[in-house]
Amino acid sequence: MTSEPEMNREDKNPSPSASPTASYRDISRELLKTILADHESWIQSGGKLGVMADLQNANLRGAVLLKANLREANLCKAYLYGAYLKNADLRNSNIAGANLRGANLRWANLENADLRGANLARSDLQGANLKEADLRGTNLKMAEGLTRKQVGQAELDEKTIIPTEIRD
């Protein structure tokens, strides 16, 4: 009589590296363009036209969102690994739990954005506006371009992981 090998915790919960985008919803370029256009109309009309961008759990790995207007958008738990968000407007957005590892967020406006529990490891935050951004529990390990002023303007807690070297 042979018994099955005992599964350890890691076997029951496969690591994200095995299939990092398995639980995310795929968004085509065409659909993303439509979502962004509808969101722009929604912002410009004060919510009377268009639709707020709902990109929760979206697979946006490597997406080019240069200067994108994602103000007040829902990007909760989105997969934005390596995304290009330079000069993007993310004010008041829900980005909690999102994976932004290696993302380019240079000069992005993250004022009052909810980034609780997000992964920003190895991201580029040079010149990003983090005023009143909620970074509680956020991983900023090895983030580039981060200054003391940026960190001082954001809301942090004991679970926030900040880089060992921060510029003045």
C-alpha positions as CSV (number, residue, x, y, z in Angstrom):
1,M,0.0,0.0,0.0
2,T,1.4,3.3,-1.1
3,S,0.4,6.6,0.4
4,E,0.4,9.8,-1.5
5,P,3.1,12.3,-0.5
6,E,2.1,14.8,2.0
7,M,1.5,18.2,0.4
8,N,3.1,21.2,2.1
9,R,1.6,24.6,2.3
10,E,3.4,25.8,-0.8
11,D,2.0,22.9,-2.9
12,K,-1.5,23.8,-1.9
13,N,-1.0,27.5,-2.8
14,P,1.3,27.6,-5.9
15,S,3.7,30.5,-5.9
16,P,2.8,33.5,-8.1
17,S,5.9,32.9,-10.1
18,A,4.5,29.6,-11.4
19,S,1.7,31.5,-13.3
20,P,1.8,35.2,-12.3
21,T,-1.2,36.2,-14.3
22,A,-3.5,33.2,-13.8
23,S,-6.0,35.0,-11.5
24,Y,-6.0,38.3,-13.5
25,R,-8.5,39.3,-16.2
26,D,-6.9,39.8,-19.6
27,I,-7.5,43.2,-21.2
28,S,-6.8,43.7,-24.9
29,R,-5.2,46.9,-26.2
30,E,-8.4,47.8,-28.0
31,L,-10.5,47.3,-24.9
32,L,-8.0,49.3,-22.8
33,K,-8.2,52.2,-25.3
34,T,-12.0,52.1,-25.0
35,I,-11.9,52.0,-21.2
36,L,-9.4,54.9,-21.1
37,A,-11.6,57.0,-23.5
38,D,-14.8,56.3,-21.5
39,H,-12.9,57.1,-18.3
40,E,-11.7,60.4,-19.8
41,S,-15.3,61.3,-20.7
42,W,-16.4,60.4,-17.2
43,I,-13.7,62.6,-15.6
44,Q,-14.3,65.6,-18.0
45,S,-18.1,65.5,-17.5
46,G,-18.0,65.1,-13.8
47,G,-19.5,61.6,-14.0
48,K,-22.4,62.5,-16.4
49,L,-20.9,60.8,-19.4
50,G,-18.7,57.8,-20.0
51,V,-17.8,55.2,-17.3
52,M,-15.3,55.2,-14.5
53,A,-12.4,52.8,-15.4
54,D,-12.8,49.5,-13.5
55,L,-9.5,47.7,-14.0
56,Q,-9.7,45.6,-10.8
57,N,-7.7,42.4,-11.2
58,A,-6.8,43.4,-14.7
59,N,-3.6,42.0,-16.3
60,L,-1.8,45.1,-17.5
61,R,1.7,43.7,-17.4
62,G,4.0,46.0,-19.4
63,A,1.1,48.2,-20.5
64,V,2.1,51.6,-21.9
65,L,0.0,54.2,-20.0
66,L,2.2,57.3,-20.6
67,K,0.3,60.4,-19.4
68,A,-2.9,58.3,-18.9
69,N,-5.7,59.9,-17.0
70,L,-6.6,57.2,-14.5
71,R,-7.8,59.7,-11.8
72,E,-10.3,58.0,-9.5
73,A,-9.9,54.7,-11.4
74,N,-10.3,51.3,-9.8
75,L,-7.0,49.5,-10.2
76,C,-7.4,47.4,-7.1
77,K,-5.3,44.2,-7.3
78,A,-4.3,44.9,-10.9
79,Y,-1.2,43.3,-12.4
80,L,0.9,46.3,-13.5
81,Y,4.3,44.5,-13.4
82,G,6.7,46.6,-15.5
83,A,3.9,49.0,-16.7
84,Y,4.9,52.4,-18.1
85,L,2.9,55.0,-16.2
86,K,5.2,58.0,-16.6
87,N,3.3,61.2,-16.0
88,A,0.1,59.3,-15.4
89,D,-2.6,61.0,-13.4
90,L,-3.6,58.5,-10.6
91,R,-5.0,61.0,-8.1
92,N,-7.6,59.5,-5.8
93,S,-7.3,56.1,-7.5
94,N,-7.8,52.7,-5.8
95,I,-4.5,50.8,-6.4
96,A,-4.6,48.8,-3.2
97,G,-3.0,45.4,-3.5
98,A,-1.8,46.0,-7.0
99,N,1.5,44.6,-8.3
100,L,3.5,47.5,-9.7
101,R,6.9,45.8,-9.4
102,G,9.3,47.4,-11.8
103,A,6.8,49.9,-13.0
104,N,7.9,53.3,-14.3
105,L,6.0,55.9,-12.3
106,R,8.3,58.8,-13.0
107,W,6.4,62.1,-12.5
108,A,3.1,60.2,-11.9
109,N,0.6,62.0,-9.8
110,L,-0.4,59.6,-7.0
111,E,-1.9,62.3,-4.7
112,N,-4.4,60.7,-2.3
113,A,-4.2,57.4,-4.1
114,D,-4.9,54.2,-2.1
115,L,-1.8,52.0,-2.5
116,R,-2.3,49.9,0.7
117,G,-0.6,46.6,0.4
118,A,0.7,47.3,-3.2
119,N,4.0,46.0,-4.4
120,L,6.1,48.8,-5.7
121,A,9.5,47.0,-5.4
122,R,12.0,48.1,-8.0
123,S,9.6,50.7,-9.3
124,D,10.8,54.1,-10.5
125,L,9.2,56.9,-8.4
126,Q,11.4,59.8,-9.4
127,G,9.4,63.0,-9.2
128,A,6.2,61.1,-8.4
129,N,3.7,63.1,-6.3
130,L,2.9,61.0,-3.2
131,K,1.2,63.7,-1.2
132,E,-1.4,62.0,1.1
133,A,-1.0,58.7,-0.8
134,D,-1.8,55.7,1.5
135,L,1.3,53.5,1.5
136,R,0.4,51.5,4.6
137,G,1.7,47.9,4.1
138,T,3.2,48.8,0.7
139,N,6.5,47.2,-0.5
140,L,8.8,49.9,-1.8
141,K,11.9,47.8,-1.5
142,M,14.6,48.9,-3.9
143,A,12.3,51.5,-5.4
144,E,14.3,54.1,-7.3
145,G,14.2,57.9,-7.2
146,L,12.4,58.1,-3.9
147,T,13.1,61.1,-1.7
148,R,12.6,61.8,2.0
149,K,10.1,64.6,1.0
150,Q,8.0,62.1,-1.0
151,V,8.0,59.6,1.9
152,G,7.2,62.4,4.4
153,Q,4.1,63.4,2.4
154,A,2.6,59.9,2.3
155,E,0.9,57.8,5.0
156,L,3.0,54.9,6.1
157,D,2.9,52.3,8.9
158,E,5.1,49.7,10.5
159,K,4.4,47.3,7.6
160,T,5.5,49.7,4.9
161,I,8.8,48.5,3.5
162,I,10.9,51.5,2.4
163,P,14.3,51.4,0.5
164,T,17.4,51.4,2.7
165,E,18.7,54.4,0.7
166,I,16.5,57.4,0.2
167,R,17.7,60.6,-1.4
168,D,17.4,63.9,0.3
